[in-house]
Amino acid sequence: MGGLLSKTVIGSSDIFFPEDPLQVPLRTGFNQGGTENKSLRKVVEERCPSLWKPFKPVWWLYNGHMQTLYVVLGNFKDVDKVVYERTYLRLMDGGTLGLDFTPVDQSGIPDETPVLVVLTGLTGGSYEAYIRSILTSACRPTSEGGLGYRAVVVNFRGCAGIPLTSKQLYSAGYTDDIRVALMHIVKRYPKAPLLGMGFSLGANVLVRYLAEEGDKSRLVSGCALGCPWDVAKNNDALEESFLGRNVYSKGMASNLIRILNNHASRLRSPPPQSPSAPPTPVKPNPVHDAVVLEALNKALSLRSPTLEQFDDAFTSKAGGAPPVLPLASSKEYYAWASSHYVLPKVKRPLLVINANDDPVVKYVPTRPEEVENNSTIVVITHGGGHLGWFEVAEAEGEKDGAAAASSGPSLDSSGLTRWIKQPVLEWLRLVAEEFALSSLAPDRGRPVYEDADGWTREVGLDERRKEKDGDVWGPLGCRVIPAHEVEEGVVQGENAKGETRVDGTRTKTNGVFQGL
């Protein structure tokens, strides 16, 4: 396995390639089915030129703190407007996920059109401007200069107007919710390649999923932006600085406290059953429920906690399901939830982008012994903060061909755009349109089926989980529930089919550093 020994320093990025890169099968000939192998490094150098384009921050967002603050405080209401169709999934443990699909009108889109599967940042949702900045171009029709893809944003439990109907939330390490969401997505689009993209906490979940599934991942590729990697080490760095502890850490914790306050009644009482769904197969667990209740009361008693204090009180107990959780402390939770140590197990092409002045993520794996696979490319930009990368937009005449083809109106009220947009779009197009995916990823997970009670499940999954973990906490699966059975949710109406419409610029709820 080739380590990341080859470093390229060009413009304002350090780019780390595997020493012995994956030989990627590429399509040859138009619809002829031929392939040729080429080094992943060579292909990326040829097809993702924007990775080598210098990041030039606007003068008044001159460091990582300013870039990160602008992520939170910038006015993006009229930028990159996206409308979603929301589907609610009831999980077999009683929980609820919200999947936001775009474009809303998918008539005429071929069945094999790629689907971008997006995971959000901490307490975020599909409304986040950093998500919309990419989806507007990725999902714009090719006739209008876009890639013409579909996308679905997987909103975590309790976030973005999703009701909390289970005795657990989510965490940086818990991957079963994305695993179940992918069952539904692959059932809905059985012929389409699925491309993964995650931001911050969602990037961590994405990397862990790719590592756990290996060469059987339903996702054919990944793109991880602002991933926290070694959660313990990066948390220690936050705690060591005044701004880290008192601004970022406490700001993120305040959002989590807000979520708990919003859903405290459901964490204290049994969740309601959906009239359209049979009773959930997972039986009540009084011991687990007592642990969650104690964790809830402890977390809500904290006054201006740091992220570590919140995670120690609640996430380490209710950020996932038994048998892994509950854990004794935040330290144990961070050791389990980190993604840096599983990176060697990733088998799909993975593009990683972090900024060297990110005030939230100080440590990024680049050494051979840390990465130890031949399919991961790590890019460290000189500047950009946490999920920022704001710069002055180029004049139309200055754009290269690739940028002009897939960009569009994406400027905020200050005339800024995001450097990150173009490299990500080039990566997505490379994977979806030039990689011979039938050769690169012939096995994309085991078949899904609908059981006698209407639950969508994966063949053999529960048996394999039992062999691995012993007495796991119930089976995995999901089923769609009508929107009118959902108690809460940020929707803008329901049509005759019971589908919901979600305006990505109107659904943000209050919170400091939400979505980071």
N, C-alpha and C positions, 0 to 999 in steps of 0.2 A: 504494500500500500504506500503510495507516494505521499510524503509529508509536504507541508507548505514551505519549501526551502527557497523557492524562486520568487524574489521580490522585485517588482517594477515600481519605480518612483517617477511619475510623470505628472506635470502640472501640480494639482493640489490633492493628489491621492497616492496612497501606497497600496499597490495591488499585489496580493499574495496568491500565486498559482501553485498547484501541486507540482512536486518535482517530476513525477511521472504521471502526467494528466490522463484522465480517462480518454479512451479512443471512442469518439462519439459517432454513431452511424448517422449519416446525412442522406436526405433524399436526393436522388439524381434523376434527371429527366422529368418531364411534366406528366404526372399521373402514370408513370411507367413502372413504379414499384421497385426501382433499383436503389441501391445504397452504396455509399463509400464511407470509409472510416477516416476520421480526422481528429487531431488532438483538440481536446476541449479548450486549451489555451489558445490555439491558433484560431479556432472558430470564434471565440469571444473577442479576440483582437480584431478580427475582420468584421464581425456583425454587431458589436456593441461599442462603437467608437466613442459614444458619449461618456463612457467610463473614464476616458483619457482627457475629457474636456475639463479644464480647470473650474473649480467652484470659486465664484467671485462674489462673496457676500456684499450686500448693500452696506454702505459705510456706517449706517446707524444701527446695524445688527452685527457688530464687529466681533463678537465672541459667542461662545456656546451658551452663556446665560441669556444674552439678548435674543439669540435665535430661538431658544427654548421658551422664553417668556412670550415671544411673538406667536408661537404655536397656540398659546393659551389666549392671548389678548387680541390677536389680529382679527379684523373684520372680514370673514369669508362667506358671509350670508349670500352674496350675489355672485359667488365664484363657483364654477364647476358644479352646476346644479344637476342632481341625480334624483330620479324618482324610482322607488323600489316597489315591488310586490312582496308583501310579507307573508310567509308561511309559518304557522306555529306547529311545532312538534312536541307532542307529549312523549316523554321518555318512560321506559319501563320502571324506573324508580320513582315516578311521579313528577319528575322535574319537567321544565318547559324551556325550549330553545326557540329563538326567533331567527328565521333565515330570510334575509332580504335579497330578492332577486332583481337584477336589472339586465337588459331593458325590460320594461313592463310588457310591451307588445313584442312577442317573440315569434309571431307568425312570419313565415317565410325564411326564418333562420335555419340553415341546414342542421340536421341532427348531430353531425360530427363537429360542429363549431366548438372551439375550445371554451371551457368554463374556468374562470378565475375564482378560486376559493379563498376568501379573505378572512383573517383573524385580527381582531382589533387590539388596541392597547388597553391598559388597566382602566376599568370602569367606562370604557368608550363604547362606540356603536357605529353603525353604518353612516351616521351623519358626519363623522370626523372629516375635516377638510383634507387631511393628508391622504385619506382613502379616496375621497371624491376626486382629488387632483389626478389620480391615475385612472380611475374608472371612467371618467368622462371621455378620455381618448381611447382607452381599451375597448369600451363598449359602443363607441360611436360607429355608425355604419362605414364601411370602406368607401362608399360613394361620397362620404363627407370627410374623408381623410383619417378616419379612425381605424382600429384593428378589426372591428366588427365582432368582438367576442361577447360572450355572456359573462356575468359575474354573480356571485352570491356571497354576501357578508354574513358570517355566522356570529350572531350576537350572544354573548355569554348570559348565563342565568342571572336574572335580576337586573340586567343592564338594558339601556335603550328602550325602556318601556315594557320589557319582558317581565311578566309576573313571576314571582318566586313561589313555586308550588312543591318544593322539596326541602328537606332538612340539610341542604348543603348549598354552597355557592360554587365558586370556580377558583382556580389558582394557576400559577405559572407551570406547575408540574402535571396537572390533571389533563389527560388526553382522551378520556373516554367520550366526552361530549363531541369533540370533532370527529372521533371515530364513528359515532352514531349518526352525526349530521351527514357524513360522507356516504353512509348507507342510503339515506334518502336521496342525496344528490345523484349518486350513480344509478339509482333506480329511475330517477326522473330523466337523466341524460345518459343512457347506457352506451351510446356510441361516441361520446365526447371525451377528449382528454381533459383531465383536471389539473390545473396549475395552482400550486399553493403560494400564498403570500401572507406574511404576518408582520405586524408592527409591535415593537416593544414586547409586552407580555405575550401577545399573540404570536410573535416571532419565536419566543421561547417554546410555546406549546407546539408550534409548527415543527421546529427542529426535533423536539422530543418525539413527536409522532413519526416523523420520517425515520428517526433512528430505531424506534420500536418496531416499525413495520419492515424496515430494510428493503429488500428487493420485491416485496409484496405490497408496497405502498399504493394506495389508490391514487395518490398524487404523483404525477410523472416528473415534477420538479418542484423546487422551492425558491422563494426569495424572502430573506429575513432582514428586516430593516430595524435598526436600533435595538437588537436583541440584548437582553441583560446577561446572558451567558452564565458566568459564575455569580449566582445571586448573592452568595455569602460575601464574596470579596467585594462586589460592587456595593452591597449594603454597608459594609465596613467603611468604604470610601465616602459614602454619603454621611455616615455618622461622624466622621472625623472633621468635617468642615462645617462652619457656621451656616452657610447657605444651604449646604446639603441636608443638614439636620432640620433646620428651622423653616426652610422654604420648601424644598422639594419633598423631603421625607414626610413632613407634617402635612403638606398640601395633598399628597397622594393618599395619606391615611385619612384625611378629612373626607375625601370622596368615598372611601370604603365605609366609614362611619355613616355617611349619608345613606348609602345603599342599605346598610343594616337597619337604620331608622325607618326607611321606606318599607322594609319587608319584615320588621320585627314580629308583627302579628302572625305572619305565616310561619316564621321559624318557631314560634311558641305553640301554634295550634296545628292540628292535622290538616294537610292540604286537601282542597276539594277535588272530587273526582269529576272528570269530564263526562257529561251525559252521553256523548257519542262514542266513548271509548270504554272497553271493559275495564274492570278493576286492575290496577297495576299489579304485576306479578310479584314485585318485591314486597315481602312482608315487613310490617313495622319492626323496628329494632329499638326497643326501649333503652338499652344501654347507650347506643349511639345517640338517640334523641336527647338523653340526659346530658351527654357530653356537649352536644351542640347548644343546648339551652344554657348550660353553665358558661360556655365560651361566649355566647351572645351577651349575657348579663355582664360578664367581665369586660368585654370590649366596649359596651355602651357606658360603662362606668369610668372609662378612661377620659382624661381631660387633655386635649391637644396632644394626642399620642403621635409618636413617630411611626413610620411604616413598620419598623421592626417590632415595636410594642404592639401594634395591631396584629401583625402576623403571629406574634407569640400568643396573644390572647385568643384569636379567632381562626385565621387562615390555616394554621398548623393543625387545627381540630376539625374544621368544616370546609376546607378548600378542596375536598375530594371525598372519596368513599372508602370504607373499609375494604380490604384489610390493611391498606397502606396508611391511611389516616384513621384515627387521630395520632399525631406525633407529640412528643413531650414538650417541644420548644420551637421557637423560630429557627434556631440553629439547625436542628434536625430537619425542619421543613426546607430550609435553603439548601442543605446538602442533598436532599432528595430531588428538589424541583429544578435544580440547575440543569442547563443543557450542554455546557462545555464538555462534560465528561462522557456524553453519549455521542458527540459529534463523529467519532471514528466509525460509528455504526451506520451512518447515513449512506445510502447507496444511490440516491437520485441526484442529478445535477442541482447544485445549491449555490445561489448567489447571495453573499452576505455583505451588507453595507452598514458600517457604523461611522461615526464622526469622532475625530481625536479630541475634540473639545466638548464632548457630550457630558454635561454635569451629572447625569443620572447613571451612565454606563462608562466607567473608567477602564475596565478590563475587557479586552477582546482577544480570543484565542487566535494566534498566528503561528506558533512554534510547531514543528513537525510532530512532536509527541502529544500536542494538544488536538490537532486536527486529524492527522493520520488516516485520511482517505483521499482518493484521487478524483473526486467529483465536486469538491467544494472550492469556491473562489472567494477570498476575503478582500474586501475593499475598505480601506480606512481613509476617509476624506479629511483634508486639513480644514476643519471648520464645518459648521452645520448644526451643532447642538443636538438636542434630542428630538428627532423627527422634524427638524426644521429645514435646513438647506435652502433658505430664502436668498434669492438674488434678483437683480434687476433683469427684466425680460429683454431678450435680444430683439432688435429691430427685425422685421420680416426679411429684409435683404441680407441679414447676417446669418440666418439659419442655414444649416446644411440640409441636404435633401431629406435625410431620415427624420430630422427634427421637424421640418416643415410638413412632412407627410402626416405625422400622427399627433401634432400639437393642435391647439385651438385656443379659444378665449379661456384663459386660466389665470387671469391677473386679479389680485385683490385690490382693495381700495387705494393701496399705496403703489400700485403698478408693479408688484413683485410676483415672481413665479418661483417654482421649486426646482433646484438642480436635479433632484432625485428622479423626477418624472421621466425624463428621456432615457436614462440608462435602464430603468425598470421596463419601460415599453419595448426597448430593443431586446432585452432579455426574454420577455414574454413571447415576442414575435419569433425570436430565434428558436426557442424550445418548441413552440406550437407549429411552426410552419416549415422549419428546416431540419429539425431532428427527425429521424425515422423512428417514431415512437413505438411502432410494433416490434422493432428490434431492440431499442433501448430499454423499453419497459413492457415486455411481453406479458408479465404477470402483474395485474393491477388490482390485486385483492381477490378474495374468494367470493363466490356468487352470493347475492342477497335474495331473500325470498320473503313472502308474506305468510305468516303462520295462520292457524285456524281462527285466531282472535283478531286478525288484521294488523298485527305488529310486523314491521319491516325488520328483518334480522339477517345476520350473516351466517352462512353455513359453517357449523363446527366451531364458531367463536367461543361460545360459553364453555364447551368441553376443553378447549385449549387453555382458556383462562383458569379453569379449575385445576388442570394439570400443573400449571405454572404457579398459581397463588393459593391453591387449596380451597378453603371455604370462602369464595368470593361473595360479594354482597349482591347476589341476584344477577339475572341475565341482562344483556344489552340489546336495545332495539327501540323503535319509535313508531309513531303513527301521527298523521296529520289531524289536527283538531280545528274546527271552524273558528273563525275570528270572533264570532259573537259569544263564544264560550270563554273567551279570555277576559279576565276581570279588568285588566288595565293594559295599556299599550299606547304608543304614540302613533296613531294612525290617523289619516285624513279622510277616512270614508271607507265604505264597503260596497262593492258592486253586487250585481244580481247573483254572481257565482259564489259570493262569500269571500272573495279575495280582498285583501287590504292594499291600500296605496300609502306608501310612506315617502314623504318629501324629505330628502336628505339634508336640506338646509333648515328644516323647521323642528327637528326632533331633539336637539341638544338640550339637556337639563342642566341645572346650575351645578357648579363645582369648580374648585380651583385645581388646575393641572389634571382635569378630566381627560381620560384617553391616553395619557402618557404611558 
